[in-house]
Amino acid sequence: MGHYLLTGAGFSRNWGGWLANEVFEYLLADKDLTVPIRTQLWRDKNSQGNFEDTVQHFRSLAQQGDPSHYNLLMSILAGMFNAMKNGFISMGFKFEFQTDDMNMNVAVFLQKFEAIFTLNQDTLMEAHYFNDDIAGLARGKWNGWQIPGLEDPPRPLTRMAPMERTMMRTARLSGFALSGRNEQPYYKLHGSHNWNSGSTSGQLLIMGGNKENDIGQSPLLEWYSNRFRQAVVTPHARLMIIGYSFSDRHINRVLRDAQVAGAKFFIVDPMGVDAMDKRKVSDDSITYGLWDALYPGIIGASRRPLSSTFSSDRVEHAKLMHFFQH
């Protein structure tokens, strides 16, 4: 039986990361934002969309020969990710919400998963979870960690300081494989703001309304997508989902297939199980029917933030850890 983790923006939110609606407001505050971008942001918001729809709109215009607004928008977003990175590595930042009881540490919790999949493109985990301590915390389960498919850095990542672990990396174009050294794998399904694509196309960052097609253009991310499907579309898979909005069609399709195969799910979200109910906001058949498709496979949920669950809320912590007994 494999226990896996899928995280979205709501995971990093526990440490100050921004959600999609906060990214929208970050963009509005940028002094260089043009009137066309500002207008499109509001248009997409008023039609129940978000900033990623705006990204897709201007990407389409760029493909038609007008890249100016798209390039500006992506530049502002790059600045946003850098602001988050700087916050995550700033003096006084603490990843653990308490240190009195190791059994309630976030890192001890994370090392229990066979693999961690994320839709996030920030570098919170690289800066604070992936380090020399993971082998000790895993108590023999792991010898270290790995982000498969990236070019090897000049020295082992585990010995780098947090700032160095968040520097730009380059994706391989082929030959993807796990290290074979019993290291916990971390898959960034939509790329990362600090990854180069390994080709002339530049940054490897999937954002916008055409994610499935864009993933198909990246050999690495297509391999990641297949690894995710192989992990969870099995009768014995157990998937904890933290902070995912259930709005990505390609992810929802895998979740539906996983439920049919017999997988079970635990949701951590302020909305609890209601987070997967998209019947009022989506007319896409895959996403609209998500509630009916997934509820038979739900084995629990937590509505409380990780900042309280891993601090003093021992009752909720015990409920969360019961996931690993299934």
Secondary structure as UniProt FT lines:
FT   STRAND          2..7
FT   HELIX           9..12
FT   HELIX           13..15
FT   HELIX           20..29
FT   TURN            31..32
FT   HELIX           35..46
FT   TURN            47..48
FT   HELIX           51..63
FT   TURN            64..65
FT   HELIX           68..88
FT   TURN            91..92
FT   HELIX           102..104
FT   HELIX           106..110
FT   TURN            111..112
FT   STRAND          115..118
FT   HELIX           124..128
FT   HELIX           133..137
FT   TURN            138..140
FT   STRAND          144..146
FT   TURN            148..149
FT   HELIX           157..159
FT   HELIX           162..165
FT   STRAND          169..171
FT   STRAND          183..188
FT   TURN            189..190
FT   STRAND          191..196
FT   TURN            200..201
FT   STRAND          203..205
FT   HELIX           211..216
FT   HELIX           219..232
FT   TURN            235..236
FT   STRAND          237..242
FT   HELIX           249..261
FT   STRAND          264..268
FT   TURN            270..271
FT   HELIX           272..276
FT   TURN            279..281
FT   HELIX           285..288
FT   HELIX           290..294
FT   HELIX           295..297
FT   STRAND          298..302
FT   HELIX           306..309
FT   TURN            310..312
FT   HELIX           314..321
FT   HELIX           322..325
//
